[in-house]
Amino acid sequence: MDTTFTSIAIFILAAAVIGSTVTPSRNKPLEQRLARLEAKVDLLLAQAGVEQPQDPRMAQLDELLAEGKQIQAIKVYREITGAGLAEAKEAIDRRMR
């Protein structure tokens, strides 16, 4: 009984590890496609002169940057946009200029 339970637990753990390593590679093309679509929508909105409503928390970013709290600003940016760490850091760096 104990060996059966242990075998099942090891199988489930192995499946979870394999599943977690396979999923990101499958999502990469979808993330790239989504990024291209978002860029196109942004371009269309800009061409039409339509401004997107800005999240009020973006003002909080400017306050944090004015106080020199870049790491906190990156955290807030990630919360607002759902961006990854590298993307958020680049966006904050651009905003600081």
N, C-alpha and C positions, 0 to 999 in steps of 0.2 A: 504494500500500500504506500509506504513512504517513498519507495523508488519511483512508483508511478506518479505520485504527486510532484516529486523532484523533476522527473523527466518532463512533465507537462509545464511546470514553471520555467524550466530552461528553454523549452520550445517557445513559450509565449514571450519570454525575454528576448530570445534571438529574433523572433518575428518583429518585435517592436523595434529592435535596433536596426534591422534590415529595412523595415518600413520607414524609419526616420531618416535613413541615409538616402533612400531612393526618392522620397517625396520632393526634397528641395530641387533636385535636378529636373524633375518633371515640371515644377512650377516656374523655373527660370524662363522658358520661352513665353509662358503666359504673362509673367511680370514684365518682360521686355515688350510684348505686344501691348499690354496695358499702358506702359509708359509712352509708347509711340502714339496711342490713341489719345491719351491725356494731352500730349504736346499738340496734336492736331486740333483738339477742341479748344485749347488755350489760344492757338493761332486764329481759329475761326472767331472766337469771342473778341480777340483784339482787333481783327479786321472789321468786325461789325460794330466796334466801339462799345461793346457791352462790358461793364466792369463787374467782376465777381465780388460778392460781398466778402469782406475780410473778417476773419474770426477775431473777436474782441481780445482774445488772448495774445494776438500778435503784438499788441501794444505792450504787453507784459515782457515780450522778448526784448523790445527796445529799452525798456527800463532795466532789465537784467544786464544788457550789454553796456548801458551807460554806467552801471555800477561795477563793471568789469567781471561779471559772473557768467563767463562764457559756457562753462559746463552746465550750469543750471539752465541757460538759454537753450542749449542743445537738447536737454531733457524735455523742456517744455515744447520745443519744436517737434520732437518725436511724438509727444502726446497728441499734439494738434493734428499733425499730418500723417502719422503712422510710418514715417520714413525710417530707413535704417540708420545706423550710427554714422557711416561714412557720408551718406547723402545729407544728413542733418548737419554734420560738421561743415560740409562744403557750403550749405545754404546759410549757416550762421556766419561763416567767414565772408561770404558775399555781402551779407547784410551789414557786417561791421565796416565795410569799405565806404 
